[in-house]
Amino acid sequence: MSWSSSSSGYCSTDSDSEQELQQFYTAHTSTFRNKHTPAEDDPVDWRKQELSVSEIQQKVKEYNAQINSNLYMVLNRDGSYTGFIKVLFKLSRPVSLPPPRSPSPPASGPEGAVLTRRTSFYLPRDAAKHLHVSSHTQVREVITALLNKFTVVDNPAKFALFERSERHGQVYLKKLGDEECPLQLRLCAGPSEKSLSFVLKENETGEVNWEAFSLPELKNFMRILQKEEEDHVRQIIRRYSLAREKMREALKHFSTPG
């Protein structure tokens, strides 16, 4: 299956999956090595690599020679280039879809306000998308395009794009700035996903800012929480009922004192 958008110029291919992240490290705030570990064990900062036009040409050739698919990078005359980036979804909260189209007019609330119903659902945690982007495409544009692929109507500011890398058995996860260009990082890192991959997560800023959610979203969250609570209560009641029955059966084997 494939998607395309004439307005954004993005396209994607079939979903993929990747193993769960084992450890999380933030390169901005902490350095995870002891005194005996050499500095070269730190994750590479691809932003520091400023390339000339000739260096870009060489790297594009090297990149295309290493990949095992048709997801090539293409160099343009102006020195820019286009290519594909793969983004893995790691969302822990549900996202909202627009209300289904209905021939009947939407319901009206107090004072004639139009009420719209949204559908909330959990995206597959290990879903992945390939986006066709340019070397000038920034992180915020990538996030918006990813949400459009799933017709997600949530505010893009609720999400963040992270770069993930593996070095010497450790995993590093670092949040990308809105103005960074993922394809430039992809070119500098090469096609290896161990060297660099991209992950979409919620934009965690500490506590959840519930005021950023719309009323229909909050109501959907409440329904989901209520259902989870009811399921949990039923499981507890069932477990205690089974334990009570087993104790009653055990008591039957004891003779009653006369």
C-alpha positions as CSV (number, residue, x, y, z in Angstrom):
1,M,0.0,0.0,0.0
2,S,1.2,3.5,-0.7
3,W,0.1,7.1,0.0
4,S,0.8,10.3,-1.8
5,S,0.0,14.0,-1.2
6,S,0.2,16.5,-4.0
7,S,0.4,19.4,-1.6
8,S,3.3,18.2,0.4
9,G,5.2,16.1,-2.0
10,Y,5.6,13.3,0.5
11,C,5.0,9.6,-0.1
12,S,5.3,6.5,1.9
13,T,5.6,2.7,1.5
14,D,4.3,-0.2,3.6
15,S,4.6,-0.3,7.3
16,D,7.6,-1.9,9.0
17,S,8.6,-2.8,12.5
18,E,11.7,-2.5,14.7
19,Q,12.6,-4.0,18.0
20,E,11.6,-2.2,21.2
21,L,14.0,0.4,22.5
22,Q,16.0,-1.2,25.2
23,Q,17.7,1.8,26.9
24,F,17.1,5.5,26.6
25,Y,19.8,8.1,26.8
26,T,19.6,11.8,26.1
27,A,22.8,13.2,24.7
28,H,21.8,16.8,25.6
29,T,21.8,16.2,29.3
30,S,24.0,13.2,30.2
31,T,27.1,11.4,29.1
32,F,26.8,7.6,29.6
33,R,30.4,6.5,29.9
34,N,32.8,5.8,32.8
35,K,36.2,7.3,33.2
36,H,37.8,4.4,31.3
37,T,35.6,4.7,28.2
38,P,37.1,6.7,25.4
39,A,35.4,9.8,24.1
40,E,34.9,8.3,20.7
41,D,32.2,6.0,22.2
42,D,29.9,9.0,22.3
43,P,27.2,9.3,19.7
44,V,28.2,11.2,16.6
45,D,26.7,14.6,16.2
46,W,25.8,14.7,12.5
47,R,25.0,18.4,12.6
48,K,28.6,19.4,12.9
49,Q,29.3,18.0,9.4
50,E,29.0,20.9,7.0
51,L,29.4,19.5,3.5
52,S,30.4,21.2,0.3
53,V,28.6,20.5,-3.0
54,S,31.3,18.1,-4.1
55,E,31.2,16.3,-0.7
56,I,27.4,16.0,-1.0
57,Q,27.8,14.5,-4.5
58,Q,30.3,11.9,-3.2
59,K,28.2,11.1,-0.1
60,V,25.0,10.6,-2.3
61,K,27.0,8.2,-4.5
62,E,28.3,6.3,-1.5
63,Y,24.8,6.2,0.1
64,N,23.1,4.8,-3.0
65,A,25.8,2.2,-3.4
66,Q,25.1,0.9,0.1
67,I,21.3,0.5,0.1
68,N,19.6,-2.7,-0.8
69,S,16.3,-1.1,-2.1
70,N,15.2,1.4,-4.6
71,L,14.9,4.2,-2.0
72,Y,17.7,6.2,-3.6
73,M,18.8,9.7,-3.0
74,V,18.7,12.0,-6.0
75,L,21.0,15.0,-6.3
76,N,19.5,18.2,-7.8
77,R,21.3,20.8,-9.9
78,D,21.1,23.4,-7.2
79,G,23.0,21.2,-4.7
80,S,20.0,20.1,-2.8
81,Y,18.8,16.4,-2.8
82,T,15.8,14.3,-2.2
83,G,15.4,10.9,-0.6
84,F,13.5,8.7,1.9
85,I,13.6,8.7,5.7
86,K,12.0,5.9,7.7
87,V,10.1,7.0,10.9
88,L,9.2,4.5,13.6
89,F,6.1,5.3,15.8
90,K,6.4,5.0,19.5
91,L,3.2,6.6,20.8
92,S,1.8,5.7,24.2
93,R,-1.4,7.8,24.0
94,P,-4.3,7.5,21.5
95,V,-4.6,9.9,18.5
96,S,-7.8,11.5,17.1
97,L,-9.3,11.0,13.7
98,P,-11.9,13.3,12.1
99,P,-15.6,12.4,12.4
100,P,-16.9,10.1,9.7
101,R,-18.8,11.8,6.9
102,S,-22.5,11.6,7.4
103,P,-25.4,12.8,5.2
104,S,-27.2,14.1,8.3
105,P,-26.2,17.5,9.6
106,P,-24.0,17.5,12.8
107,A,-25.7,17.8,16.2
108,S,-25.9,21.3,17.8
109,G,-25.1,22.0,21.4
110,P,-26.0,24.9,23.7
111,E,-26.5,28.2,21.9
112,G,-26.4,26.5,18.5
113,A,-22.8,25.5,18.7
114,V,-21.9,22.6,16.3
115,L,-20.7,19.5,18.0
116,T,-18.2,17.3,16.2
117,R,-17.4,13.7,17.2
118,R,-13.8,12.5,16.8
119,T,-12.6,8.9,16.9
120,S,-9.7,8.1,19.2
121,F,-7.5,5.0,18.6
122,Y,-4.0,3.7,19.4
123,L,-1.6,3.6,16.5
124,P,0.4,0.3,16.3
125,R,3.4,0.9,18.5
126,D,5.9,-0.5,16.0
127,A,4.4,1.0,12.8
128,A,6.8,2.7,10.5
129,K,6.5,4.9,7.5
130,H,8.9,6.0,4.7
131,L,8.6,9.6,3.7
132,H,10.0,11.2,0.6
133,V,11.6,14.5,1.6
134,S,14.1,17.0,0.5
135,S,17.3,18.1,2.1
136,H,15.5,21.3,3.1
137,T,12.5,19.6,4.7
138,Q,12.4,20.4,8.4
139,V,11.3,18.3,11.4
140,R,8.0,20.1,11.9
141,E,7.1,19.5,8.2
142,V,7.9,15.8,8.7
143,I,5.7,15.5,11.7
144,T,2.8,17.2,9.9
145,A,3.2,14.9,6.9
146,L,3.2,11.8,9.1
147,L,0.0,12.9,10.8
148,N,-1.6,13.5,7.5
149,K,-0.8,10.0,6.3
150,F,-3.1,8.7,9.1
151,T,-5.5,11.6,8.9
152,V,-4.7,12.4,12.5
153,V,-6.2,15.7,13.5
154,D,-4.2,16.3,16.7
155,N,-2.0,19.4,16.9
156,P,1.5,18.5,15.5
157,A,3.0,20.4,18.5
158,K,1.9,17.4,20.7
159,F,4.5,15.3,19.0
160,A,8.3,15.3,18.6
161,L,10.8,13.6,16.4
162,F,13.8,11.9,17.9
163,E,17.0,10.5,16.5
164,R,18.0,7.0,17.7
165,S,21.5,5.6,17.4
166,E,23.3,2.5,18.7
167,R,27.0,2.5,19.7
168,H,28.9,-0.2,21.5
169,G,25.8,-1.9,22.9
170,Q,24.2,1.4,24.1
171,V,21.2,3.1,22.7
172,Y,21.0,6.9,22.5
173,L,17.8,8.9,21.9
174,K,17.8,12.6,21.3
175,K,15.0,15.0,20.5
176,L,15.4,16.9,17.2
177,G,14.8,20.7,16.9
178,D,11.9,21.9,14.7
179,E,14.3,23.5,12.2
180,E,16.6,20.5,11.7
181,C,16.5,18.6,8.4
182,P,16.3,14.8,8.9
183,L,17.5,13.9,5.3
184,Q,20.7,15.8,5.9
185,L,21.3,13.7,9.0
186,R,20.4,10.6,7.1
187,L,23.0,11.4,4.4
188,C,25.8,12.1,6.9
189,A,25.0,8.9,8.9
190,G,24.6,6.6,5.9
191,P,21.8,4.1,5.4
192,S,22.5,2.0,8.6
193,E,19.6,2.2,11.1
194,K,22.0,1.4,13.9
195,S,23.9,4.5,13.1
196,L,20.8,6.6,12.9
197,S,17.0,6.1,12.8
198,F,14.1,8.3,13.5
199,V,11.3,7.9,16.1
200,L,8.0,9.8,16.5
201,K,7.0,10.1,20.2
202,E,4.8,12.4,22.3
203,N,6.3,15.8,23.0
204,E,6.9,15.2,26.7
205,T,7.5,18.3,28.7
206,G,7.1,16.9,32.1
207,E,3.4,17.0,33.1
208,V,0.7,16.4,30.5
209,N,-0.8,19.7,29.4
210,W,-4.5,18.7,29.3
211,E,-5.5,22.2,28.3
212,A,-3.9,21.5,24.9
213,F,-6.5,18.9,24.2
214,S,-10.0,19.6,22.8
215,L,-13.2,18.7,24.6
216,P,-14.0,15.7,22.4
217,E,-10.4,14.4,22.9
218,L,-10.7,14.7,26.7
219,K,-14.0,12.9,26.7
220,N,-12.6,10.1,24.6
221,F,-9.7,9.8,27.1
222,M,-12.2,9.6,30.0
223,R,-14.1,6.8,28.3
224,I,-10.9,4.9,27.6
225,L,-9.8,5.3,31.2
226,Q,-13.2,4.3,32.5
227,K,-13.2,1.1,30.4
228,E,-9.7,0.2,31.6
229,E,-10.8,0.8,35.2
230,E,-13.9,-1.4,34.8
231,D,-11.8,-4.2,33.2
232,H,-9.3,-4.0,36.0
233,V,-12.1,-4.1,38.7
234,R,-13.6,-7.2,37.0
235,Q,-10.3,-8.9,37.0
236,I,-9.8,-8.3,40.7
237,I,-13.3,-9.5,41.5
238,R,-12.8,-12.6,39.4
239,R,-9.5,-13.4,41.1
240,Y,-10.9,-13.0,44.6
241,S,-14.0,-15.1,43.7
242,L,-11.8,-17.9,42.5
243,A,-9.7,-17.7,45.7
244,R,-12.8,-17.7,47.8
245,E,-14.2,-20.8,46.0
246,K,-10.9,-22.7,46.5
247,M,-10.9,-21.9,50.2
248,R,-14.5,-23.2,50.5
249,E,-13.5,-26.4,48.7
250,A,-10.6,-26.8,51.1
251,L,-12.8,-26.3,54.1
252,K,-15.1,-29.1,53.1
253,H,-12.2,-31.6,53.6
254,F,-11.9,-30.7,57.3
255,S,-14.3,-32.3,59.7
256,T,-16.5,-30.1,61.8
257,P,-15.6,-30.3,65.5
258,G,-18.4,-32.0,67.5
